[in-house]
Amino acid sequence: MDQVLKLAENYLVQRVMGNHTPLTHVNKAIIVMGTIGGILSTVALVFILFGVFQWLMQNVSPYEAYILFGGMLLTISFILFGAIAFFQHRKKKKTEAFKNHVKNEILFNLKLAEQEFKDSKILEDNPKICAALASIVGFVLTKKVL
């Protein structure tokens, strides 16, 4: 019986703290490269927008250039806000799906452990020892997970 509980404990801890969690550790090199790429992309976007504005100023009247350039910037900002909302919604759905998956696995394993306990009649024979053991197991799992 102890073997089954140890296997269940190890399985649950590995599922909760394993590589399947959405909160994976990010490498520092990836952060640095992403920051540099973001800065370079921002500078490139500024030059492109400045070039477009200068081109508009030479080809149309200044009022039309301001209106067209403002509309273009507004369109770009709406596209960016839409992309941000889409990615946040997608991340939320993945996180919820993962939490539900872990919850279902834990409930399934707890039902299996409960059935094992009912079959072995340990709880009826030694209720105090079972309560103490459950407290210790809960303490150990809390220490490992947190």
C-alpha positions as CSV (number, residue, x, y, z in Angstrom):
1,M,0.0,0.0,0.0
2,D,2.9,2.4,0.8
3,Q,4.3,1.7,-2.6
4,V,1.1,2.8,-4.3
5,L,0.9,6.0,-2.3
6,K,4.5,6.9,-3.0
7,L,3.9,6.3,-6.7
8,A,0.8,8.5,-6.6
9,E,2.6,11.2,-4.7
10,N,5.6,11.2,-7.2
11,Y,3.2,11.2,-10.1
12,L,1.2,14.1,-8.8
13,V,4.2,16.2,-7.9
14,Q,5.8,15.6,-11.3
15,R,2.6,16.6,-13.1
16,V,2.3,19.8,-11.1
17,M,5.9,20.8,-11.1
18,G,7.2,19.0,-14.2
19,N,7.9,20.4,-17.7
20,H,4.2,20.4,-18.6
21,T,3.6,23.6,-16.6
22,P,2.8,26.7,-18.6
23,L,5.2,28.6,-16.3
24,T,8.5,27.4,-17.8
25,H,11.8,29.0,-16.9
26,V,13.1,31.4,-19.6
27,N,16.7,31.5,-20.4
28,K,18.6,34.8,-19.9
29,A,20.0,34.7,-23.4
30,I,16.5,34.5,-24.8
31,I,15.5,37.6,-22.8
32,V,18.6,39.6,-24.0
33,M,18.1,38.6,-27.6
34,G,14.3,39.4,-27.4
35,T,15.1,42.8,-25.8
36,I,17.7,43.7,-28.5
37,G,15.3,42.5,-31.3
38,G,12.5,44.6,-29.8
39,I,14.6,47.7,-29.6
40,L,15.9,47.2,-33.2
41,S,12.3,46.6,-34.5
42,T,11.1,49.8,-32.8
43,V,13.9,51.8,-34.3
44,A,13.2,50.3,-37.7
45,L,9.4,51.1,-37.4
46,V,10.2,54.7,-36.4
47,F,12.4,55.1,-39.6
48,I,9.7,53.6,-41.8
49,L,7.0,55.8,-40.3
50,F,9.2,58.9,-40.7
51,G,9.9,58.0,-44.3
52,V,6.3,57.4,-45.1
53,F,5.4,60.8,-43.5
54,Q,8.1,62.6,-45.5
55,W,6.9,60.9,-48.7
56,L,3.3,62.0,-47.9
57,M,4.4,65.6,-47.2
58,Q,6.1,65.8,-50.7
59,N,3.2,64.2,-52.7
60,V,0.0,65.5,-51.1
61,S,-0.9,68.7,-49.2
62,P,0.2,68.9,-45.5
63,Y,-3.4,68.5,-44.2
64,E,-4.0,65.4,-46.2
65,A,-0.6,64.0,-45.1
66,Y,-1.5,64.5,-41.4
67,I,-4.9,62.9,-41.9
68,L,-3.5,59.9,-43.8
69,F,-0.6,59.5,-41.4
70,G,-2.8,59.7,-38.3
71,G,-5.2,57.1,-39.9
72,M,-2.3,54.8,-40.6
73,L,-1.0,55.1,-37.0
74,L,-4.5,54.5,-35.6
75,T,-5.0,51.4,-37.8
76,I,-1.6,50.0,-36.7
77,S,-2.5,50.6,-33.0
78,F,-5.9,48.8,-33.5
79,I,-4.1,45.9,-35.1
80,L,-1.6,45.7,-32.2
81,F,-4.3,45.9,-29.5
82,G,-6.2,43.2,-31.3
83,A,-3.1,41.0,-31.4
84,I,-2.4,41.6,-27.7
85,A,-6.0,40.7,-26.8
86,F,-5.8,37.6,-29.0
87,F,-2.6,36.3,-27.4
88,Q,-3.8,37.0,-23.8
89,H,-7.1,35.1,-24.5
90,R,-5.1,32.3,-26.0
91,K,-2.7,32.1,-23.0
92,K,-5.7,32.2,-20.6
93,K,-7.4,29.3,-22.4
94,K,-4.2,27.2,-22.3
95,T,-3.7,28.0,-18.6
96,E,-7.3,27.0,-17.8
97,A,-7.0,23.8,-19.9
98,F,-3.8,22.9,-18.1
99,K,-5.4,23.6,-14.7
100,N,-8.4,21.5,-15.5
101,H,-6.2,18.7,-16.8
102,V,-4.2,18.6,-13.6
103,K,-7.3,18.9,-11.5
104,N,-8.9,15.9,-13.3
105,E,-5.7,13.8,-12.9
106,I,-5.5,14.6,-9.2
107,L,-9.1,13.8,-8.6
108,F,-8.7,10.5,-10.6
109,N,-5.7,9.5,-8.5
110,L,-7.4,10.5,-5.3
111,K,-10.4,8.3,-6.3
112,L,-8.0,5.4,-7.0
113,A,-6.3,5.9,-3.6
114,E,-9.7,6.1,-1.9
115,Q,-10.8,2.9,-3.5
116,E,-7.5,1.3,-2.4
117,F,-8.1,2.4,1.2
118,K,-11.7,1.1,1.1
119,D,-10.5,-2.3,-0.1
120,S,-7.8,-2.7,2.5
121,K,-9.9,-1.6,5.5
122,I,-7.0,0.3,7.0
123,L,-9.1,3.3,7.9
124,E,-11.5,1.3,10.0
125,D,-8.8,-0.6,11.8
126,N,-6.4,2.4,12.5
127,P,-8.2,5.7,12.2
128,K,-5.7,7.7,14.3
129,I,-2.7,6.5,12.4
130,C,-4.5,7.3,9.1
131,A,-5.3,10.8,10.3
132,A,-1.7,11.4,11.3
133,L,-0.4,9.9,8.0
134,A,-2.8,12.1,6.0
135,S,-1.5,15.2,7.9
136,I,2.1,14.3,7.2
137,V,1.5,13.5,3.6
138,G,-0.3,16.9,3.2
139,F,2.6,18.7,4.9
140,V,5.1,17.0,2.6
141,L,3.2,17.7,-0.5
142,T,2.8,21.4,0.5
143,K,6.5,21.7,1.1
144,K,7.3,20.1,-2.2
145,V,4.8,22.1,-4.3
146,L,5.3,25.5,-2.6
